[in-house]
Amino acid sequence: MKFISTRGKGEIISSSEAIIKGIADDGGLYVPVEFPKLYDNLKKKMGLSYEELAYEIIRKFFDDIGDENLKEAIRQAYSGKFFVREEKNFLELYHGPTSAFKDAALLFLPQIMKAAKRKENINEEIVILTATSGDTGKAALQGFSNVEGFKVVVYYPEKGVSAIQQKQMVTQEGSNVKVIGIRGNFDNAQSGVKSIFGDNELKKKLKEEGFLLSSANSINIGRLIPQIVYYFYGYFDLVNKQKIKEGDKINIVVPTGNFGNILAAYYGKKMGLPIGKLICSSNENNVLTDFLKTGIYDKRRELILTESPSMDILISSNLERLLFEANNRDSLETKKLMEELNSKGVYSISPNAKEFLNDFYGDYANIHEVYDAIKYAYDKEGYLMDTHTAVGYVVLDKYRKETSDYRQALIASTASPYKFPRSICNALGIDISGKNDFEILNILRDNTNTNIPNNLKNLDKKEVLHNEVCDKDKMTESLLSFLRRTKND
Ligand SMILES: *Cc1c(COP(=O)(O)O)cnc(C)c1O
């Protein structure tokens, strides 16, 4: 399998090159040259374990890593750390070390990067730099912790993440990890990281000292491909439970931010997985809803801070990969649209491309709808869901009422309700006045008779290992001092 850039002139590169590079020099994203029609083959092997299925799917894409290396990467990533479960038509993707679905990608990425690094004979240590508003930072720290040949540095706005998210990060173990609070907001942290990436002088100096900068953000193809696996897994699980017959089409509902998760489902569909509609669910930041309805992508609006913070996004980076398909893989057209987005903040796609988007349905949910849905699902169905998943639940309901398409649907459940306990208690009408986030975890447990995930239990008693805080214009200095202090540890 080879990879091309969504903005390129058709140059092809290997999977390990694509994984190491992350983003193409022309600014485009890497996509496979084709999608292997794997469904017919895999349906004969229904009942594979998650890791076995991951191997069958990922090896079709990342085929220059070597089968044994890939098996080992998958084992290291997931074994005993991550599992997927279907419950009441929710596909629960959050049973991992950080209780959010990003674990599926960020447990695997370090392992595949390690293998790709070996394949490409890269001797420098790779330094993963990330600015985070909460979830990605912890998942990256967890995934790269103690992975040989890598360091990971995470910047977060000191006062801009929840108490639980902050505690998750500052208690992170591992000799190669560093967590730094920024006196500023998320935008400051993000532009600091961007300017480090854009500083060629600094990169040259780092290279002389044996370091290469890289990022763990969701445009890396090494994060996207492993996300295809759980849609196959979920589908086969429904067949095994006789909720559907093999070959029946199902609808997939995905609470969406950066468009990575739903794109993976679409890739599954291209590989033959029987999927009807892909239901793209947004919160009040409903850029994608408007786009899917009108064919016009317009980011010129205020970012709204919602209670599904991981979906508070105005530029969904992975949409570029769908645009590339919608425009018949025309990289010039894709490049033009992305440049318009950058310069004008808006673009409009052709009628043909718009027609292509009929596989998708988009709508959004506001906070009242989300709260009502959380309460309804809990009271009537005995199912406790988080605020992101609830967005999907509401939008599925809207879709069904609008279209009368009531076929079997799977809702991607992207986070444990215990990651957002304050919102969940508010939705359920549980009194939490005057309580801190850690007390609220216990209140939620006692009121719902559910279990706090292990990684969040006793979090408040864990030892703080990272207490560095720096000014927003001192990020480079803090990075250099960490790297020099821990060189070849
Ligand atoms: C990141 C995230 C999403 C959005 O996923 P994308 O792949 O960015 O669309 C949804 N829910 C949760 C809990 C997340 O962490």
The ligand as a Gaussian input file, in Angstrom:
#p B3LYP/6-31G(d) Opt

LIG

0 1
 C      -12.045000      13.880000      20.229000
 C      -13.408000      13.541000      20.720000
 C      -14.536000      13.571000      19.862000
 C      -14.443000      14.017000      18.421000
 O      -13.796000      13.071000      17.611000
 P      -13.205000      13.514000      16.187000
 O      -12.485000      12.321000      15.690000
 O      -12.273000      14.665000      16.488000
 O      -14.346000      13.922000      15.348000
 C      -15.760000      13.192000      20.385000
 N      -15.905000      12.830000      21.681000
 C      -14.851000      12.784000      22.529000
 C      -15.071000      12.391000      23.941000
 C      -13.561000      13.122000      22.086000
 O      -12.530000      13.085000      22.942000

